[in-house]
Amino acid sequence: MSETQKLVEKIEAIAADPKAAPGAIDGALNEMVTLLNTQPNGWDLCTDKVRFLLNERFCYNGPSAYGKYR
């Protein structure tokens, strides 16, 4: 399993946990943005939920854009 797939599963698990701290999802999404900036082909492995969360938190629309805070 690739690093991207592991991170996608981690983000989905945190997002599904109602007791997860807000900082936990932000930390995982930061990891994903960093990973996607170095491995843009990982974007294809992201689920719709992960893409939605990245866009909501960081206005990140894919590897051609740079993740940033609002």
N, C-alpha and C positions, 0 to 999 in steps of 0.2 A: 504494500500500500504506500502510495507516495505521501510526501510531507503535506501536500495540499489537501489530499483526501482526509488525512488525519485531522488537520486543522478545521476542515469543513465539518467533520463529525463533532469535534470539540465545540465549535460555535453553535451548532444545532442543539447539542445537549445542554449547553448553558442557556440558550434562548428558551428551551422547553421547560427549564427548571424555574418555577415561580419563586423559589427562595434564593435564587442567585443574586448576588450583589451587582449593582449597575456597573461597578468598576471591572467585574469579571468579564462581561461581554465586551466592554471597551478595550480591555487588554487583549482579548482574543482577536478582535477586529483589527487592532493595531498590528498584531502579528501577521494577519492576512494581508494587509496593505503592504507591509514590508516584503512579504513573500512575493506578492504579485508584482511589485516594482522590480524584483530581481528575476522572477520567472513568470512573465506575462502569459504563457500558455496555460498556467494554472487557472486562469479565468474560466476556461471551458469546463473545468471540473467543479466549479462553484454551483451550488443549487440556487434556485430562485430565492429562497429564504435568505441565504447568505448574501446574495447580490442586493436584495432589498435592504438588509441591515447595513451593509456597507454604504449604500446610497443614502439612507436615512441619517446615519451617524456622521459620514465624512464627505458627502456629495461625490462619492467615488463611482464613476461610471464605466470602469473597465481599465485595462492596462494602458490605453492610449492617454488616459487622464492621470493626474497625480492625486492621490488621496489627500484631503485637507480637511481641517476642521471648519465648521460653519462659523 
